[in-house]
């Protein structure tokens, strides 16, 4: 996130580079293709600056243009994949996720904490086990209303969790969503105590979710392993009794792959 104008930056800070990254981040599901004016408005930049930045991205292969509108290319994925590969969160995970998905007959995913959000970085969908919500690689959800987010937040001290809660935009997605900050802190504390977290229809009616930590070789938690089901197939107690242990076994095996 960009610093506000009132905050002092390091003497080594390169504004042009920061603006380029910020401009890339303005593209998304609701802004896949933009004109210079649209991109400038979303980024908060001058149009002339925005045009130069967009044309630089085109020259580098990170964007393409028809002369009027600009859109990112798949080359941008290299920026994220380099980071994931450095941590072991790349194609090496997929066979293990596929095995777990087949074993529990549910979709599974891996997500990472980014401020007050979780970002999904890997996924394996179970055949014939579709759920209404569409979670893809790159999907962002609030950390406080997801099992994966609460599990990752549980690795932080309560003071830091409370600080994040104060900045989070809490919005109920269903009638089950917990939005009271004291209750949310309690759910994070429970995840810390239990070693797993459960989401009971808080992001979607009928959707159950569970998450456990993924630790690297040195024992540091770097991501969460998640599984989703539906109350028509699995009840909450069955999720905890039958699926969570298999997730924990998978997480232990994955630890040797994570850097």
C-alpha positions, 0 to 999 in steps of 0.5 A: 500500500502506498504511503500517504503524502505526509509520511517521510520516505527513505532517501533510496525510495524510487518514486517512478518504480513505486508508481509503476507497481501501483499502476499495475495494482489498479488493474483487476476484475472490474478494470481489466482494460482501461484508457489512460484517463481511466487508469489515471483516475484509479491510480490518482496520477497525472494523465501524462505520467500514467501514459508514460508508465503504461507505454513503459509496461507495453515496451517491457511486455507487461501490458498491451494496447490497441492504441486506446485501451491498455490491459496487462499480459500474462508476463505480470504473473512472473512477478508473483510466481517468482515470490511463490517459487522462492517459498516453495509455493509453486507447482511442487504443491499441486500433486499434494493438493490433488491427493488431498482433494481426492482423499476428502472429496472436497476442494482445497486451496492454499492462501497467504495473509496480506494485511487484512486480506487473504490471497489464494495462491494455489487450488485443487477442485474436487470433481462434482463438488462445485460450490456457489462461490468462485474462488480462484488463484488471486482471489482476495477475501477478508482475513477476519471472516475466513478460516484461513485468515483466522488461522494465519492471524492466530500466529500474530500477538493479540495486540497486532490482531487488534490493530488490524481489526481497527483498520479492517472494513467489516461487512457481513456477507451472510446472517452468520458472519461475525463482525463484532471485533471482540468476538472476532478476536476470540475466534482468532484466539480459539484457532491459536488454541485448537491448531485449526479454524472453522468457518461456519457459513460466514462467507456464503450460506451453506458453505463450511470451511476449515484451515490449518497452518502450512509451515516451512522447513524451519517451522515458520508459518507462511501460509494456510491449507484450506478445505471447503464443503457444504452443509448438505454433504458434511456437518461441522463436527464431521469436518473437524473429526474427519477432514481436519486431521487429513489436512494436518497430515498433508500440511506436515508432509508439505513442510519439507517442500516449503522454504 
